[in-house]
Amino acid sequence: MFGMGRRKSQRQLARAELNQGISHLMQAATYAAKGAGATVGPRVQAARDHVGPTAARLRDPAATGWG
């Protein structure tokens, strides 16, 4: 009953393993990206808040000309 199914060729088995491995790598990359975003995001926002006023002071004269 259980052994009556069609056997897969070596090529089919290898392809299935490769697809499964790629799927795991993509899932790991997704987890890593979410973790990096959660870690780096607040630091980037803090840097923007810190640099923002200086950038605005420099942007206005640069837009109209330095001299």
DOGU-825115 format. One record per residue: residue number from 0; residue in three letters; x, y, z of N, C-alpha, C in turn. Coordinates in pm, whole numbers, plus 50000, padded with zeros to 5 digits. Example, Ala and Ser with C-alpha at 12.3 -4.5 7.8 and 13.67 -1.06 7.14 Angstrom:
<atoms>
@pos=0; code=Ala; n_x=51319; n_y=49431; n_z=50780; ca_x=51230; ca_y=49550; ca_z=50780; c_x=51320; c_y=49670; c_z=50780
@pos=1; code=Ser; n_x=51285; n_y=49775; n_z=50708; ca_x=51367; ca_y=49894; ca_z=50714; c_x=51290; c_y=50003; c_z=50787
</atoms>
This chain:
<atoms>
@pos=0; code=Met; n_x=50082; n_y=49882; n_z=50000; ca_x=50000; ca_y=50000; ca_z=50000; c_x=50087; c_y=50126; c_z=50000
@pos=1; code=Phe; n_x=50185; n_y=50136; n_z=50089; ca_x=50266; ca_y=50256; ca_z=50097; c_x=50377; c_y=50260; c_z=49994
@pos=2; code=Gly; n_x=50424; n_y=50147; n_z=49947; ca_x=50534; ca_y=50142; ca_z=49853; c_x=50491; c_y=50143; c_z=49708
@pos=3; code=Met; n_x=50365; n_y=50164; n_z=49678; ca_x=50316; ca_y=50153; ca_z=49543; c_x=50325; c_y=50284; c_z=49465
@pos=4; code=Gly; n_x=50365; n_y=50393; n_z=49529; ca_x=50372; ca_y=50522; ca_z=49461; c_x=50487; c_y=50527; c_z=49361
@pos=5; code=Arg; n_x=50484; n_y=50626; n_z=49276; ca_x=50589; ca_y=50643; ca_z=49176; c_x=50717; c_y=50691; c_z=49243
@pos=6; code=Arg; n_x=50827; n_y=50629; n_z=49212; ca_x=50955; ca_y=50669; ca_z=49270; c_x=51006; c_y=50793; c_z=49200
@pos=7; code=Lys; n_x=51069; n_y=50879; n_z=49276; ca_x=51127; ca_y=51000; ca_z=49219; c_x=51268; c_y=50969; c_z=49171
@pos=8; code=Ser; n_x=51306; n_y=51034; n_z=49063; ca_x=51441; ca_y=51017; ca_z=49011; c_x=51538; c_y=51096; c_z=49098
@pos=9; code=Gln; n_x=51665; n_y=51072; n_z=49081; ca_x=51768; ca_y=51145; ca_z=49155; c_x=51757; c_y=51294; c_z=49125
@pos=10; code=Arg; n_x=51728; n_y=51326; n_z=48999; ca_x=51715; ca_y=51466; ca_z=48960; c_x=51598; c_y=51533; c_z=49033
@pos=11; code=Gln; n_x=51486; n_y=51464; n_z=49042; ca_x=51370; ca_y=51520; ca_z=49111; c_x=51398; c_y=51538; c_z=49260
@pos=12; code=Leu; n_x=51466; n_y=51441; n_z=49319; ca_x=51501; ca_y=51452; ca_z=49460; c_x=51597; c_y=51569; c_z=49485
@pos=13; code=Ala; n_x=51696; n_y=51582; n_z=49397; ca_x=51794; ca_y=51690; ca_z=49413; c_x=51726; c_y=51826; c_z=49397
@pos=14; code=Arg; n_x=51635; n_y=51837; n_z=49301; ca_x=51565; ca_y=51963; ca_z=49280; c_x=51478; c_y=51997; c_z=49402
@pos=15; code=Ala; n_x=51411; n_y=51898; n_z=49457; ca_x=51327; ca_y=51921; ca_z=49574; c_x=51412; c_y=51967; c_z=49694
@pos=16; code=Glu; n_x=51527; n_y=51905; n_z=49713; ca_x=51617; ca_y=51945; ca_z=49822; c_x=51669; c_y=52087; c_z=49801
@pos=17; code=Leu; n_x=51704; n_y=52119; n_z=49678; ca_x=51755; ca_y=52253; ca_z=49648; c_x=51647; c_y=52359; c_z=49673
@pos=18; code=Asn; n_x=51526; n_y=52331; n_z=49629; ca_x=51417; ca_y=52426; ca_z=49651; c_x=51390; c_y=52445; c_z=49800
@pos=19; code=Gln; n_x=51398; n_y=52339; n_z=49875; ca_x=51377; ca_y=52348; ca_z=50019; c_x=51489; c_y=52430; c_z=50085
@pos=20; code=Gly; n_x=51611; n_y=52408; n_z=50040; ca_x=51725; ca_y=52484; ca_z=50095; c_x=51714; c_y=52632; c_z=50064
@pos=21; code=Ile; n_x=51674; n_y=52664; n_z=49941; ca_x=51657; ca_y=52804; ca_z=49902; c_x=51546; c_y=52869; c_z=49984
@pos=22; code=Ser; n_x=51440; n_y=52794; n_z=50005; ca_x=51330; ca_y=52846; ca_z=50087; c_x=51377; c_y=52877; c_z=50228
@pos=23; code=His; n_x=51459; n_y=52791; n_z=50285; ca_x=51511; ca_y=52815; ca_z=50420; c_x=51603; c_y=52937; c_z=50423
@pos=24; code=Leu; n_x=51684; n_y=52953; n_z=50319; ca_x=51772; ca_y=53070; ca_z=50314; c_x=51692; c_y=53199; c_z=50303
@pos=25; code=Met; n_x=51587; n_y=53198; n_z=50223; ca_x=51504; ca_y=53317; ca_z=50211; c_x=51435; c_y=53350; c_z=50343
@pos=26; code=Gln; n_x=51391; n_y=53247; n_z=50412; ca_x=51326; ca_y=53269; ca_z=50541; c_x=51425; c_y=53326; c_z=50643
@pos=27; code=Ala; n_x=51547; n_y=53274; n_z=50642; ca_x=51650; ca_y=53324; ca_z=50733; c_x=51684; c_y=53470; c_z=50701
@pos=28; code=Ala; n_x=51691; n_y=53504; n_z=50573; ca_x=51719; ca_y=53642; ca_z=50534; c_x=51608; c_y=53735; c_z=50579
@pos=29; code=Thr; n_x=51485; n_y=53689; n_z=50572; ca_x=51372; ca_y=53769; ca_z=50617; c_x=51381; c_y=53796; c_z=50767
@pos=30; code=Tyr; n_x=51411; n_y=53692; n_z=50843; ca_x=51426; ca_y=53709; ca_z=50988; c_x=51540; c_y=53805; c_z=51020
@pos=31; code=Ala; n_x=51651; n_y=53792; n_z=50949; ca_x=51766; ca_y=53879; ca_z=50974; c_x=51733; c_y=54024; c_z=50941
@pos=32; code=Ala; n_x=51660; n_y=54045; n_z=50831; ca_x=51625; ca_y=54182; ca_z=50792; c_x=51531; c_y=54245; c_z=50895
@pos=33; code=Lys; n_x=51437; n_y=54167; n_z=50945; ca_x=51347; ca_y=54221; ca_z=51047; c_x=51423; c_y=54257; c_z=51173
@pos=34; code=Gly; n_x=51517; n_y=54172; n_z=51213; ca_x=51596; ca_y=54199; ca_z=51332; c_x=51685; c_y=54320; c_z=51315
@pos=35; code=Ala; n_x=51744; n_y=54334; n_z=51197; ca_x=51830; ca_y=54449; ca_z=51171; c_x=51748; c_y=54577; c_z=51168
@pos=36; code=Gly; n_x=51631; n_y=54572; n_z=51110; ca_x=51546; ca_y=54691; ca_z=51105; c_x=51504; c_y=54735; c_z=51244
@pos=37; code=Ala; n_x=51473; n_y=54640; n_z=51329; ca_x=51432; ca_y=54674; ca_z=51465; c_x=51549; c_y=54730; c_z=51546
@pos=38; code=Thr; n_x=51669; n_y=54685; n_z=51514; ca_x=51787; ca_y=54730; ca_z=51589; c_x=51838; c_y=54864; c_z=51537
@pos=39; code=Val; n_x=51846; n_y=54879; n_z=51405; ca_x=51906; ca_y=54997; ca_z=51345; c_x=51807; c_y=55112; c_z=51333
@pos=40; code=Gly; n_x=51680; n_y=55082; n_z=51318; ca_x=51580; ca_y=55186; ca_z=51298; c_x=51581; c_y=55297; c_z=51401
@pos=41; code=Pro; n_x=51578; n_y=55266; n_z=51530; ca_x=51580; ca_y=55374; ca_z=51630; c_x=51709; c_y=55455; c_z=51626
@pos=42; code=Arg; n_x=51820; n_y=55393; n_z=51594; ca_x=51946; ca_y=55467; ca_z=51588; c_x=51946; c_y=55564; c_z=51471
@pos=43; code=Val; n_x=51891; n_y=55520; n_z=51358; ca_x=51884; ca_y=55608; ca_z=51242; c_x=51795; c_y=55727; c_z=51272
@pos=44; code=Gln; n_x=51683; n_y=55703; n_z=51336; ca_x=51592; ca_y=55813; ca_z=51369; c_x=51657; c_y=55910; c_z=51467
@pos=45; code=Ala; n_x=51731; n_y=55859; n_z=51563; ca_x=51801; ca_y=55947; ca_z=51658; c_x=51906; c_y=56031; c_z=51586
@pos=46; code=Ala; n_x=51975; n_y=55971; n_z=51491; ca_x=52076; ca_y=56046; ca_z=51414; c_x=52009; c_y=56154; c_z=51330
@pos=47; code=Arg; n_x=51895; n_y=56123; n_z=51270; ca_x=51823; ca_y=56224; ca_z=51192; c_x=51778; c_y=56339; c_z=51280
@pos=48; code=Asp; n_x=51729; n_y=56307; n_z=51398; ca_x=51684; ca_y=56411; ca_z=51490; c_x=51801; c_y=56501; c_z=51533
@pos=49; code=His; n_x=51917; n_y=56441; n_z=51549; ca_x=52035; ca_y=56515; ca_z=51592; c_x=52091; c_y=56603; c_z=51480
@pos=50; code=Val; n_x=52092; n_y=56553; n_z=51359; ca_x=52153; ca_y=56624; ca_z=51246; c_x=52053; c_y=56717; c_z=51179
@pos=51; code=Gly; n_x=51926; n_y=56697; n_z=51198; ca_x=51823; ca_y=56774; ca_z=51129; c_x=51837; c_y=56924; c_z=51136
@pos=52; code=Pro; n_x=51850; n_y=56982; n_z=51256; ca_x=51861; ca_y=57130; ca_z=51263; c_x=51983; c_y=57185; c_z=51190
@pos=53; code=Thr; n_x=52095; n_y=57117; n_z=51200; ca_x=52217; ca_y=57162; ca_z=51131; c_x=52198; c_y=57153; c_z=50981
@pos=54; code=Ala; n_x=52138; n_y=57046; n_z=50935; ca_x=52115; ca_y=57029; ca_z=50791; c_x=52023; c_y=57138; c_z=50738
@pos=55; code=Ala; n_x=51922; n_y=57175; n_z=50816; ca_x=51831; ca_y=57281; ca_z=50773; c_x=51903; c_y=57415; c_z=50765
@pos=56; code=Arg; n_x=51990; n_y=57443; n_z=50862; ca_x=52066; ca_y=57569; ca_z=50859; c_x=52157; c_y=57576; c_z=50738
@pos=57; code=Leu; n_x=52215; n_y=57465; n_z=50699; ca_x=52305; ca_y=57465; ca_z=50583; c_x=52230; c_y=57459; c_z=50451
@pos=58; code=Arg; n_x=52113; n_y=57396; n_z=50453; ca_x=52038; ca_y=57382; ca_z=50329; c_x=51984; c_y=57516; c_z=50279
@pos=59; code=Asp; n_x=51937; n_y=57599; n_z=50366; ca_x=51876; ca_y=57726; ca_z=50325; c_x=51977; c_y=57819; c_z=50254
@pos=60; code=Pro; n_x=52095; n_y=57844; n_z=50311; ca_x=52193; ca_y=57927; ca_z=50239; c_x=52243; c_y=57860; c_z=50110
@pos=61; code=Ala; n_x=52254; n_y=57730; n_z=50112; ca_x=52302; ca_y=57661; ca_z=49992; c_x=52202; c_y=57672; c_z=49879
@pos=62; code=Ala; n_x=52073; n_y=57678; n_z=49912; ca_x=51971; ca_y=57688; ca_z=49809; c_x=51970; c_y=57825; c_z=49744
@pos=63; code=Thr; n_x=52003; n_y=57928; n_z=49819; ca_x=52002; ca_y=58064; ca_z=49765; c_x=52139; c_y=58109; c_z=49716
@pos=64; code=Gly; n_x=52242; n_y=58039; n_z=49752; ca_x=52378; ca_y=58076; ca_z=49711; c_x=52463; c_y=58108; c_z=49834
@pos=65; code=Trp; n_x=52589; n_y=58075; n_z=49828; ca_x=52677; ca_y=58091; ca_z=49943; c_x=52721; c_y=58235; c_z=49964
@pos=66; code=Gly; n_x=52726; n_y=58312; n_z=49859; ca_x=52788; ca_y=58443; ca_z=49877; c_x=52694; c_y=58550; c_z=49857
</atoms>
